[in-house]
Structures are given as structure tokens and as C-alpha cells.
Amino acid sequence: MLGNITGVKTDFHALETATMSDLKSRFEKAVTESKGLPEKPDNMTLLKIYALYKQATAGNVDGKRPGFTDMVGRAKWDAWNGLKDMTAEKAMQGYIDLIESLK
């Protein structure tokens, strides 16, 4: 619609790229800030942080679920797998929001 108005050009790709670049920048800042939180989060929150980070940076979990003797690995796998098919953008925003709530 705006592209049809004389003299107005819209470049949605450039806007999307700028927005994604801003999101990545805010995500990287949140990753840095996560290392200096005032209190160590509880285990469930740590699993959420881990899962959101992995989904944002690697996509869906790959590989087999760890066996019952690897309780930590299994918990991490389950948390990450719980975000299956979440977009990287949504995972980044979720990570940012979670870290902000912990500051």
C-alpha cells in the first residue's frame, strides 16, 4: 500500500534486517548480562535460560535423549526439546525478557 504512494518507497527487507540486527545485539547483551546477575537463578530458571539460548543459537535439539543415569544432561535435553520449532527470533526475545526479569 505505501509502495504505491508517489515518492514513498518501502524496503521491508532492510527494515527486517535492521530489526533482526537489533534483536541479535540485544540478545548478545543479555548473554553478557546473564553472567553478572545479582543472584544465581534456581535450577528451573537456569534450565529455561539454557533452553532459550540453545534454541536461539542452534535451533531444534539434535541427537538422542541422554539416558537416565545422566540426570543433568537429560534435564537440559528435555528443556531444550520443549522449545521445539520455536523460531530463533522468538527464543532470543524470550531469553532477553527472562534475563531482564532477573536483574
BAKE-662557 format. One record per residue (C-alpha): x, y, z. Coordinates in steps of 0.5 Angstrom, whole numbers. Example, Ala and Ser with C-alpha at 12.3 -4.5 7.8 and 13.67 -1.06 7.14 Angstrom:
      px      py      pz
      25      -9      16
      27      -2      14
end
This chain:
      px      py      pz
       0       0       0
       5       5       2
      10       3      -4
       4       6      -9
       4      13      -6
       9      17     -10
      15      19      -7
      15      14      -1
      19       7      -2
      19       2       3
      24      -3       4
      21      -8       8
      28     -13       7
      32      -7      10
      27      -6      16
      27     -13      18
      35     -14      17
      35      -8      22
      30     -10      27
      34     -17      27
      41     -14      28
      38     -10      34
      35     -16      37
      42     -20      36
      45     -14      39
      40     -14      45
      41     -22      45
      49     -21      46
      48     -16      51
      43     -20      55
      48     -26      55
      54     -22      58
      49     -19      63
      47     -26      65
      54     -28      67
      53     -22      72
      46     -23      75
      45     -21      83
      43     -28      85
      44     -34      82
      37     -37      79
      34     -43      81
      35     -49      77
      29     -49      74
      30     -42      71
      37     -44      69
      34     -49      65
      30     -44      62
      36     -40      60
      40     -46      58
      34     -48      53
      32     -41      50
      40     -40      49
      41     -46      45
      34     -45      41
      36     -38      39
      43     -40      37
      43     -48      35
      35     -49      33
      32     -55      35
      35     -60      39
      39     -66      36
      41     -72      38
      38     -78      43
      36     -76      50
      41     -78      55
      40     -84      59
      37     -84      66
      44     -84      69
      46     -77      66
      40     -73      70
      43     -66      68
      44     -68      61
      37     -71      61
      34     -64      64
      38     -60      59
      35     -64      53
      28     -64      56
      28     -57      57
      31     -55      50
      27     -60      47
      21     -57      50
      22     -51      45
      22     -55      39
      20     -51      33
      21     -44      37
      24     -39      32
      31     -36      33
      28     -29      34
      22     -32      39
      28     -35      43
      32     -29      43
      27     -25      45
      25     -30      51
      32     -30      53
      32     -22      53
      26     -22      57
      28     -27      62
      35     -24      64
      31     -17      64
      27     -20      70
      32     -23      74
      36     -16      74
end
